[in-house]
Amino acid sequence: MLLDIMSPYSCLQVNTKMINIFGLNVAAYWAELLNIYPRVIKKKKEEVIQANGFFTIDREYIRQRTSLDISEQTKCDKVLINVGALAVDENDSNSICISLNTMFEILT
């Protein structure tokens, strides 16, 4: 039990440069998207490719990991959309596409 609580899988690592640019909420949200993304690619690579990079997120899971409720996540979405690091499907706000290259350019 104690090992589960202190496990790295129970921790969220946030980029300090992102915090300085976007604030803690956006940085934490992005960090969790980066945690989710490799697992999505591993499990559903073909679906993501066919959907032009879009994949579905579980906002309740993100809330549990970051404490950001859905309205806060939506605010984070808007910030990331404005800088071109995120796209959200018009028909499904849980279907997103992240741009790692854009965020890399912003942070460097």
ROLUM-900152 format. One record per atom (N, C-alpha, C, O, CB): z, x, y. Coordinates in nm, 4 decimals. Last residue first. Glycine has a CB too. Layout:
N
        c3        c1        c2
         Z         X         Y
...
REM end
This chain:
108
        c3        c1        c2
   -2.6660    1.1605    2.5818
   -2.6950    1.3032    2.5992
   -2.7465    1.3340    2.7370
   -2.7756    1.4496    2.7676
   -2.7950    1.3497    2.4970
   -2.6280    0.8882    2.5751
   -2.5093    0.9731    2.5585
   -2.5363    1.1224    2.5784
   -2.4430    1.2017    2.5904
   -2.4516    0.9517    2.4219
   -2.8848    0.7851    2.5991
   -2.7827    0.7519    2.6993
   -2.6671    0.8517    2.6939
   -2.6155    0.8939    2.7974
   -2.7300    0.6084    2.6774
   -3.0069    0.8824    2.3678
   -3.0568    0.9241    2.4989
   -2.9535    0.8975    2.6080
   -2.9369    0.9786    2.6991
   -3.1878    0.8516    2.5317
   -2.8573    0.7440    2.1750
   -2.8547    0.8894    2.1773
   -2.9007    0.9410    2.3144
   -2.8400    1.0326    2.3700
   -2.9438    0.9467    2.0647
   -2.9362    0.4839    2.2296
   -2.7975    0.5218    2.2556
   -2.7839    0.6738    2.2600
   -2.7071    0.7266    2.3404
   -2.7040    0.4627    2.1480
   -3.2060    0.5037    2.1506
   -3.1712    0.4688    2.2886
   -3.0288    0.5111    2.3202
   -3.0031    0.5681    2.4262
   -3.1879    0.3179    2.3124
   -3.1776    0.5644    1.8778
   -3.2445    0.6580    1.9691
   -3.2088    0.6305    2.1144
   -3.1843    0.7230    2.1919
   -3.3959    0.6505    1.9511
   -3.0611    0.3379    1.7692
   -2.9844    0.4623    1.7710
   -3.0450    0.5624    1.8688
   -2.9725    0.6366    1.9350
   -2.9779    0.5232    1.6304
   -3.0629    0.0239    1.8328
   -3.1515    0.1362    1.8627
   -3.0664    0.2618    1.8761
   -3.0075    0.2879    1.9810
   -3.2347    0.1104    1.9930
   -3.0210   -0.2552    1.6125
   -2.9656   -0.1505    1.6987
   -3.0677   -0.0388    1.7171
   -3.1482   -0.0110    1.6282
   -2.8341   -0.0941    1.6393
   -3.0521   -0.5963    1.5997
   -3.1236   -0.4723    1.5720
   -3.0677   -0.3664    1.6670
   -3.0673   -0.3860    1.7885
   -3.2801   -0.4896    1.5894
   -2.9089   -0.8936    1.4488
   -2.9234   -0.7921    1.5534
   -3.0068   -0.6750    1.5046
   -3.0289   -0.6573    1.3848
   -2.7863   -0.7428    1.5998
   -2.7991   -1.2091    1.4105
   -2.9042   -1.1199    1.3632
   -2.9365   -1.0213    1.4747
   -2.9850   -1.0597    1.5811
   -3.0316   -1.1997    1.3195
   -2.6350   -1.3825    1.5294
   -2.5732   -1.2896    1.4347
   -2.6742   -1.1932    1.3742
   -2.6380   -1.1058    1.2954
   -2.5040   -1.3665    1.3243
   -2.7864   -1.5547    1.6763
   -2.7121   -1.4523    1.7504
   -2.6385   -1.3549    1.6598
   -2.5848   -1.2548    1.7075
   -2.6136   -1.5178    1.8434
   -3.0906   -1.6620    1.6130
   -2.9678   -1.6364    1.5377
   -2.8927   -1.5220    1.6049
   -2.9312   -1.4058    1.5918
   -2.9988   -1.6027    1.3881
   -3.3109   -1.6855    1.7754
   -3.2736   -1.8009    1.6941
   -3.1421   -1.7848    1.6197
   -3.0874   -1.8825    1.5687
   -3.3811   -1.8290    1.5962
   -3.3447   -1.4376    1.8966
   -3.3332   -1.5580    1.9807
   -3.2791   -1.6775    1.9032
   -3.2089   -1.7615    1.9596
   -3.4688   -1.5936    2.0403
   -3.1633   -1.1578    1.7862
   -3.2631   -1.2590    1.7531
   -3.2389   -1.3847    1.8370
   -3.1259   -1.4323    1.8470
   -3.2591   -1.2927    1.6017
   -3.0993   -0.8928    2.0020
   -3.0428   -1.0054    1.9284
   -3.1532   -1.1074    1.9077
   -3.2276   -1.1395    2.0003
   -2.9209   -1.0685    2.0038
   -3.0837   -0.5414    2.0253
   -3.1639   -0.6629    2.0393
   -3.0986   -0.7696    1.9530
   -3.0486   -0.7408    1.8442
   -3.3145   -0.6391    1.9977
   -2.9574   -0.2561    2.1916
   -2.9378   -0.3659    2.0978
   -3.0366   -0.4771    2.1292
   -3.0685   -0.5030    2.2453
   -2.7924   -0.4185    2.1035
   -3.0080   -0.0748    2.3862
   -2.9531   -0.0221    2.2608
   -2.9379   -0.1296    2.1538
   -2.9089   -0.0985    2.0383
   -2.8188    0.0430    2.2864
   -3.0828   -0.1463    2.6422
   -3.1865   -0.1303    2.5414
   -3.1386   -0.0771    2.4079
   -3.2201   -0.0379    2.3244
   -3.2902   -0.0412    2.5929
   -2.9005   -0.2155    2.8277
   -2.9392   -0.0743    2.8256
   -3.0429   -0.0449    2.7182
   -3.0867    0.0693    2.7042
   -2.8170    0.0130    2.8037
   -2.8743   -0.4890    2.7765
   -2.9181   -0.4452    2.9094
   -2.9603   -0.2992    2.9133
   -3.0464   -0.2619    2.9930
   -2.8082   -0.4677    3.0094
   -2.7653   -0.4887    2.5191
   -2.9021   -0.5379    2.5398
   -2.9570   -0.4858    2.6722
   -3.0724   -0.4434    2.6796
   -2.9058   -0.6929    2.5372
   -2.5069   -0.3993    2.5778
   -2.5944   -0.3157    2.4954
   -2.7404   -0.3587    2.5045
   -2.8300   -0.2746    2.4983
   -2.5489   -0.3197    2.3506
   -2.4154   -0.6178    2.7290
   -2.4154   -0.4822    2.7857
   -2.5143   -0.3943    2.7096
   -2.5951   -0.3236    2.7699
   -2.2728   -0.4199    2.7809
   -2.4422   -0.8244    2.5393
   -2.5174   -0.8291    2.6654
   -2.5257   -0.6920    2.7308
   -2.6308   -0.6539    2.7823
   -2.4533   -0.9284    2.7620
   -2.2605   -0.7457    2.3376
   -2.4033   -0.7594    2.3088
   -2.4843   -0.7509    2.4381
   -2.5835   -0.6784    2.4450
   -2.4317   -0.8929    2.2360
   -2.0212   -0.7737    2.4784
   -2.0654   -0.6403    2.4380
   -2.2143   -0.6405    2.4066
   -2.2864   -0.5479    2.4437
   -1.9856   -0.5913    2.3161
   -2.0183   -1.0514    2.4929
   -2.0223   -0.9726    2.6165
   -2.0693   -0.8304    2.5872
   -2.1482   -0.7738    2.6628
   -1.8833   -0.9701    2.6842
   -1.9962   -1.1049    2.2190
   -2.1161   -1.1494    2.2906
   -2.1299   -1.0752    2.4238
   -2.2409   -1.0399    2.4635
   -2.1112   -1.3020    2.3147
   -1.7410   -1.0074    2.1733
   -1.8550   -0.9445    2.1060
   -1.9851   -0.9806    2.1765
   -2.0736   -0.8964    2.1917
   -1.8611   -0.9870    1.9581
   -1.5975   -1.1915    2.3225
   -1.5969   -1.0509    2.3638
   -1.7131   -0.9755    2.2991
   -1.7757   -0.8903    2.3622
   -1.4626   -0.9840    2.3269
   -1.6472   -1.4218    2.1703
   -1.6918   -1.4180    2.3101
   -1.6934   -1.2744    2.3634
   -1.7817   -1.2391    2.4416
   -1.6005   -1.5061    2.3979
   -1.5301   -1.3503    1.9227
   -1.6746   -1.3707    1.9328
   -1.7229   -1.3658    2.0782
   -1.8295   -1.3107    2.1056
   -1.7130   -1.5045    1.8698
   -1.2830   -1.0895    1.9821
   -1.3259   -1.2224    1.9381
   -1.4753   -1.2395    1.9658
   -1.5385   -1.1523    2.0255
   -1.2436   -1.3339    2.0097
   -1.1905   -0.7830    1.8634
   -1.2771   -0.8471    1.9630
   -1.3214   -0.9834    1.9100
   -1.3882   -0.9924    1.8071
   -1.4012   -0.7574    1.9960
   -1.0549   -0.6398    1.6743
   -0.9776   -0.7395    1.7505
   -1.0596   -0.8060    1.8610
   -1.0039   -0.8781    1.9438
   -0.8547   -0.6740    1.8115
   -1.1960   -0.4898    1.4900
   -1.1880   -0.4423    1.6288
   -1.0938   -0.5225    1.7180
   -1.0573   -0.4767    1.8262
   -1.3238   -0.4438    1.6892
   -1.1814   -0.6046    1.2356
   -1.1829   -0.4581    1.2477
   -1.1574   -0.4089    1.3891
   -1.1039   -0.2997    1.4082
   -1.3146   -0.4045    1.2003
   -1.1908   -0.8777    1.2833
   -1.0781   -0.8217    1.2084
   -1.0691   -0.6707    1.2261
   -0.9591   -0.6155    1.2309
   -1.0906   -0.8560    1.0601
   -1.4371   -0.8939    1.4134
   -1.3133   -0.9310    1.4838
   -1.1917   -0.8711    1.4146
   -1.1008   -0.8199    1.4800
   -1.2991   -1.0842    1.4917
   -1.6078   -0.8239    1.2064
   -1.5986   -0.7353    1.3224
   -1.4718   -0.7669    1.4018
   -1.4062   -0.6757    1.4520
   -1.7242   -0.7493    1.4125
   -1.5673   -1.0518    1.0472
   -1.5326   -0.9189    0.9951
   -1.5158   -0.8203    1.1108
   -1.4206   -0.7422    1.1128
   -1.6415   -0.8682    0.8961
   -1.6764   -1.2403    1.2198
   -1.5353   -1.2503    1.1825
   -1.4860   -1.1163    1.1273
   -1.3749   -1.0733    1.1583
   -1.5141   -1.3632    1.0780
   -1.9448   -1.1682    1.2294
   -1.8619   -1.1514    1.3492
   -1.7120   -1.1647    1.3199
   -1.6302   -1.1051    1.3899
   -1.9022   -1.2534    1.4540
   -2.1447   -1.0041    1.0377
   -2.0366   -1.0997    1.0180
   -1.9381   -1.0805    1.1325
   -1.8579   -0.9872    1.1316
   -1.9668   -1.0810    0.8780
   -2.4955   -0.9708    1.1030
   -2.3579   -0.9219    1.1084
   -2.2614   -1.0375    1.0867
   -2.2932   -1.1532    1.1141
   -2.3294   -0.8521    1.2434
   -2.8131   -0.9084    0.9664
   -2.7110   -1.0072    1.0014
   -2.5731   -0.9443    0.9977
   -2.5374   -0.8741    0.9030
   -2.7170   -1.1276    0.9065
   -3.0776   -0.7187    1.1193
   -2.9881   -0.7479    1.0086
   -2.8771   -0.8397    1.0585
   -2.8508   -0.8474    1.1785
   -2.9296   -0.6174    0.9478
   -3.3998   -0.5935    1.2063
   -3.2896   -0.6878    1.2292
   -3.2075   -0.7055    1.1017
   -3.2614   -0.7070    0.9910
   -3.3439   -0.8248    1.2775
   -3.6203   -0.4401    1.1479
   -3.4958   -0.3715    1.1838
   -3.3778   -0.4630    1.2079
   -3.2661   -0.4153    1.2282
   -3.5177   -0.2902    1.3048
   -3.8170   -0.6277    1.0739
   -3.8373   -0.5382    1.1895
   -3.7081   -0.4759    1.2394
   -3.6887   -0.4606    1.3600
   -3.9027   -0.6139    1.3028
   -3.7707   -0.7448    0.8334
   -3.7239   -0.8170    0.9522
   -3.7342   -0.7314    1.0783
   -3.6678   -0.7593    1.1781
   -3.5794   -0.8628    0.9325
   -3.8527   -0.5572    0.6497
   -3.9361   -0.6752    0.6673
   -3.8976   -0.7553    0.7918
   -3.9810   -0.8253    0.8492
   -3.9270   -0.7633    0.5445
   -3.6316   -0.3821    0.6736
   -3.7669   -0.3366    0.7083
   -3.8577   -0.4565    0.7355
   -3.9315   -0.4571    0.8341
   -3.8261   -0.2491    0.5945
   -3.4290   -0.5464    0.5774
   -3.4222   -0.4958    0.7150
   -3.5596   -0.4495    0.7608
   -3.5993   -0.4750    0.8745
   -3.3203   -0.3801    0.7260
   -3.5138   -0.5820    0.3123
   -3.4991   -0.6985    0.4013
   -3.4985   -0.6553    0.5474
   -3.5603   -0.7202    0.6318
   -3.3695   -0.7758    0.3687
   -3.5007   -0.3164    0.2179
   -3.6290   -0.3865    0.2238
   -3.6234   -0.5077    0.3172
   -3.7176   -0.5328    0.3923
   -3.6710   -0.4308    0.0839
   -3.2177   -0.2626    0.2367
   -3.3176   -0.1856    0.3110
   -3.4496   -0.2603    0.3260
   -3.5046   -0.2667    0.4359
   -3.3420   -0.0530    0.2424
   -2.9622   -0.3578    0.1638
   -3.0704   -0.4500    0.1975
   -3.1835   -0.3825    0.2739
   -3.2389   -0.4412    0.3668
   -3.0165   -0.5648    0.2788
   -2.7787   -0.1544    0.1004
   -2.7855   -0.2751    0.0183
   -2.9124   -0.3567    0.0401
   -2.9643   -0.4177   -0.0534
   -2.6665   -0.3611    0.0458
   -2.8236    0.0496    0.2894
   -2.8120    0.0831    0.1470
   -2.8334   -0.0401    0.0584
   -2.8981   -0.0315   -0.0459
   -2.6744    0.1450    0.1182
   -2.8186   -0.0941    0.5280
   -2.9410   -0.0249    0.4878
   -2.9381    0.0061    0.3383
   -3.0387   -0.0096    0.2691
   -2.9590    0.1050    0.5691
   -2.5508   -0.1749    0.5260
   -2.6579   -0.2744    0.5259
   -2.7876   -0.2109    0.4765
   -2.8577   -0.2680    0.3930
   -2.6773   -0.3346    0.6674
   -2.4234    0.0717    0.5392
   -2.4017   -0.0135    0.4219
   -2.5098   -0.1203    0.4114
   -2.5552   -0.1529    0.3017
   -2.2633   -0.0793    0.4281
   -2.5054    0.1650    0.7922
   -2.5459    0.2359    0.6697
   -2.5272    0.1530    0.5428
   -2.6068    0.1633    0.4494
   -2.4673    0.3643    0.6570
   -2.3880   -0.0496    0.9667
   -2.5315   -0.0231    0.9531
   -2.5701    0.0532    0.8253
   -2.6611    0.0089    0.7552
   -2.5786    0.0545    1.0723
   -2.1076   -0.0443    0.9915
   -2.1736   -0.1467    0.9102
   -2.3164   -0.1068    0.8738
   -2.3599   -0.1288    0.7608
   -2.1744   -0.2801    0.9842
   -2.0554    0.1623    1.1667
   -1.9914    0.1624    1.0347
   -2.0636    0.0675    0.9391
   -2.0782    0.0967    0.8204
   -1.8431    0.1225    1.0469
   -2.1959    0.0801    1.3889
   -2.2393    0.2020    1.3207
   -2.1743    0.2162    1.1836
   -2.2328    0.2763    1.0935
   -2.2075    0.3240    1.4060
   -2.0418   -0.1393    1.4575
   -2.1815   -0.1615    1.4174
   -2.2349   -0.0391    1.3427
   -2.3095   -0.0523    1.2457
   -2.2702   -0.1920    1.5416
   -1.8122    0.0007    1.5313
   -1.8088   -0.0832    1.4115
   -1.9497   -0.1176    1.3652
   -1.9746   -0.1245    1.2449
   -1.7293   -0.2115    1.4381
   -1.9053    0.1277    1.7625
   -1.8545    0.2077    1.6504
   -1.8525    0.1257    1.5220
   -1.8876    0.1764    1.4155
   -1.7133    0.2608    1.6813
   -1.9608   -0.0941    1.9227
   -2.0706   -0.0092    1.8774
   -2.0271    0.0747    1.7571
   -2.1029    0.0907    1.6613
   -2.1189    0.0821    1.9920
   -1.6930   -0.1809    1.9630
   -1.7920   -0.2692    1.9012
   -1.9075   -0.1874    1.8444
   -1.9480   -0.2089    1.7301
   -1.8445   -0.3723    2.0035
   -1.5865    0.0388    2.0986
   -1.5300   -0.0016    1.9691
   -1.6293   -0.0895    1.8929
   -1.6469   -0.0737    1.7721
   -1.3959   -0.0769    1.9891
   -1.7469    0.0363    2.3307
   -1.7442    0.1546    2.2440
   -1.6907    0.1204    2.1053
   -1.7440    0.1680    2.0050
   -1.6586    0.2650    2.3072
   -1.6832   -0.2117    2.4380
   -1.8209   -0.1860    2.3962
   -1.8244   -0.0664    2.3007
   -1.8970   -0.0683    2.2013
   -1.9120   -0.1603    2.5194
   -1.4047   -0.1664    2.4897
   -1.4529   -0.2759    2.4044
   -1.5934   -0.2502    2.3522
   -1.6187   -0.2661    2.2328
   -1.4504   -0.4071    2.4809
   -1.3885    0.0603    2.6649
   -1.3353    0.0659    2.5296
   -1.3913   -0.0440    2.4395
   -1.4227   -0.0174    2.3234
   -1.1852    0.0564    2.5337
   -1.6860    0.1471    2.8552
   -1.5548    0.0863    2.8378
   -1.5162    0.0809    2.6904
   -1.6011    0.0952    2.6023
   -1.5528   -0.0541    2.8981
   -1.9222    0.2854    2.8996
   -1.9284    0.1414    2.8771
   -1.7934    0.0710    2.8709
   -1.7869   -0.0516    2.8802
   -2.0008    0.1156    2.7518
   -1.8570    0.5574    2.9633
   -1.9771    0.4933    3.0173
   -1.9658    0.3411    3.0139
   -1.9960    0.2744    3.1128
   -2.1007    0.5380    2.9391
   -1.6175    0.6178    2.8334
   -1.6322    0.6485    2.9755
   -1.7512    0.5780    3.0394
   -1.7463    0.5427    3.1572
   -1.6460    0.7972    2.9943
   -1.6810    0.5397    2.5722
   -1.5725    0.4724    2.6434
   -1.5878    0.4946    2.7928
   -1.5729    0.4009    2.8712
   -1.4347    0.5231    2.5951
   -1.8810    0.7254    2.5126
   -1.9154    0.5830    2.5226
   -1.8077    0.5061    2.5972
   -1.8385    0.4172    2.6766
   -1.9359    0.5225    2.3832
   -1.7235    0.9526    2.5025
   -1.8273    0.9449    2.6057
   -1.8717    0.7996    2.6243
   -1.8969    0.7555    2.7364
   -1.9487    1.0345    2.5685
   -1.5669    0.9003    2.2783
   -1.5041    0.8998    2.4114
   -1.6066    0.8944    2.5238
   -1.5794    0.8376    2.6295
   -1.4167    1.0231    2.4285
   -1.6337    0.6910    2.0125
   -1.6878    0.7998    2.0923
   -1.6312    0.7933    2.2340
   -1.6462    0.6919    2.3021
   -1.8419    0.7942    2.0948
   -1.3907    0.6092    1.7710
   -1.4678    0.5668    1.8875
   -1.5089    0.6892    1.9693
   -1.4284    0.7796    1.9921
   -1.3860    0.4677    1.9746
   -1.3185    0.5076    1.4509
   -1.3380    0.6243    1.5348
   -1.4338    0.5876    1.6472
   -1.5447    0.5406    1.6222
   -1.3917    0.7445    1.4524
   -1.0826    0.3172    1.3025
   -1.2085    0.3069    1.3751
   -1.2176    0.4261    1.4693
   -1.1333    0.4428    1.5575
   -1.2190    0.1714    1.4534
   -0.9369    0.2837    0.9757
   -0.9397    0.3381    1.1119
   -1.0788    0.3221    1.1721
   -1.1789    0.3146    1.1008
   -0.8979    0.4870    1.1124
   -0.9431    0.2263    0.7168
   -0.8717    0.1296    0.8007
   -0.8710    0.1733    0.9468
   -0.8112    0.1070    1.0316
   -0.7280    0.1115    0.7508
   -1.0579    0.4407    0.6019
   -1.1366    0.3176    0.6020
   -1.0700    0.2079    0.6854
   -1.1338    0.1086    0.7202
   -1.1576    0.2688    0.4590
   -0.8608    0.6342    0.6017
   -0.9652    0.6425    0.7049
   -1.0507    0.5163    0.7121
   -1.1097    0.4874    0.8162
   -1.0546    0.7625    0.6788
   -0.5411    0.4791    0.5378
   -0.6716    0.5255    0.4923
   -0.7701    0.5365    0.6082
   -0.7641    0.4575    0.7024
   -0.7267    0.4317    0.3856
   -0.3011    0.3646    0.5914
   -0.3315    0.4892    0.6602
   -0.4685    0.5465    0.6236
   -0.5069    0.6520    0.6741
   -0.2252    0.5904    0.6298
   -0.3050    0.1415    0.4229
   -0.2867    0.1234    0.5669
   -0.3311    0.2474    0.6435
   -0.3923    0.2358    0.7497
   -0.1403    0.0914    0.5987
   -0.3277    0.2595    0.1707
   -0.4321    0.1689    0.2188
   -0.4253    0.1534    0.3700
   -0.5282    0.1523    0.4375
   -0.4197    0.0319    0.1513
   -0.0856    0.3968    0.1525
   -0.2106    0.4732    0.1573
   -0.3257    0.3870    0.2075
   -0.4126    0.4361    0.2795
   -0.2442    0.5299    0.0189
    0.0900    0.1834    0.1345
    0.0938    0.2698    0.2525
   -0.0334    0.3523    0.2656
   -0.0828    0.3750    0.3760
    0.2150    0.3620    0.2467
    0.0000    0.0827   -0.1192
    0.0000    0.0000    0.0000
    0.0000    0.0872    0.1257
   -0.0825    0.0663    0.2146
    0.1212   -0.0941   -0.0002
REM end
